Amino acid sequence: MTSWPAPVDGALGLAVDIGTSAVRAFVYDSSGFGISGVRLRYEWTTTPDGGAEIDAERIVALVVEAMEGALGGAGLLASRIAAVGFTGMWHTLLAVGANDVPLTPLYAWTDTRASRAAAALRTELDEPAFHARTGTVFHPSYMPARVRWLRALMPSVAVRVARWMTIGDYVTMRLFGSPAITISMASGSGLFDQHRLSWDAPLLAALEMGPEQLPSLIDRDEPFLALRPEFASRLGPLRATPFYGVLGDGACANVGSGCMTSSELALSIGSSAALRVIARVDEFTIPAGLWCYRLDRAHVVLGGALSNGGNVFAWLRDMLRLPPHDELEAQLTARLPDAHALTVLPFLAGERSPEWPLTARAVIAGLGLDTGPVDLLHAAMEGVSLRLALIHGLLRAYFHGLRTIVGSGGALRQSPAWAQMVTDALGSPLAVTEDHETSSRGVALLALEAVGAIPNAATVPPPATSVLTPVPERTAAYSAALTRQVALATAISAWERETWVSQ
């Protein structure tokens, strides 16, 4: 449990964050200042064929336990909680039967077993037209490929599916009995028309699905009321409190970082990495290479996501004989950019933006007898930074007024050397936020806005930051390294496709 000094007065918001590795619950005041919080870690069951799954009821239990912990940490202040907001990982899936009982485990966004189904959809349907409507591609992260995969894998189960759900709408259905999904969570499913703000009818027809097999759509200001008795008894102070549906964690991280206009770019590096811009638009096109999701009916979220970030650092730390943290940081800080003769495709967990390959694996080119452990780590960290530079270039080409980049996530805070690598690779100043939980902070502010406790979440001052400045000579070196990385990725991708098809 984490706690901070108490605010003087005013309404409080409870944020529940259903993350990839932990469920968190934090209490915030109306300025986005944290009061108390709980983190409960969990692990997915992984399989040799690329699976990542967990019992959805395990997540529900952790959500309730985390809320209980946050209420306990708030003490008497819990009576001032005016709203509860949920945020969670996009791109999960489970199948639910007619009695609202899961028929399958919950599948994580990292589960790659639907890759062949995604490849089949790419040949059968017009993917560019699909991307223009839904802001997504055919990929194992998204529902279309997963639904097809599960139908082929478990036909006897598939015929009993009453509803396809994400963990967000499953949690709120369990708490309140209402199978409803926010526009935000639906927008990351691969089945949602970003322009019409509805389920994509042509795609549903191609998948032989009906909208009745999906939860009803709601926006972020439509509350859930009246907890089911089994949960109301455990969450007494929240019995009469409005709860708001789960919003995509990336969108909420933008809000929590103070990036809610088209001139502000939010960068996150946790286990994975992403760059996102929120824009308030009516008519828009979705550029190739970028995805498009939503915060709500009025705001789109355009960006790109990498499947790799801090997970690459963690894997190499476990595999290599690296120096202690402080010594390692000193060595990384002193090194020149691209000074290791290596080119790394850091695809340990596959890859997403901007190419969305179905078969990507990590590659290290240029190894020699003189290559050392720190060389490998340095090159891999730069490899992730260069992938972010690719996405940054696409976003700058679309949003010409981008002025501010705000970075968050454990990787940037724990390694200032890596934060500087990213800054130099992007070639733009990077303001690293001091807030550790930007998604939670963002959804708490949105919930408080929904109940009128604050006029507008966008006007709340952002967390403090420390600003890093790019070094022109280093940026030039990284530009050359990026050209080399792209060439390697192109060559390897062609070879991997041929190998995959022949298997």
Summary of the structure (lengths in Angstrom):
residues: 503
radius of gyration: 22.1
end to end distance: 49.0
largest distance: 66.4
contacts: 1819
relative contact order: 0.13
helix: 41%
strand: 22%
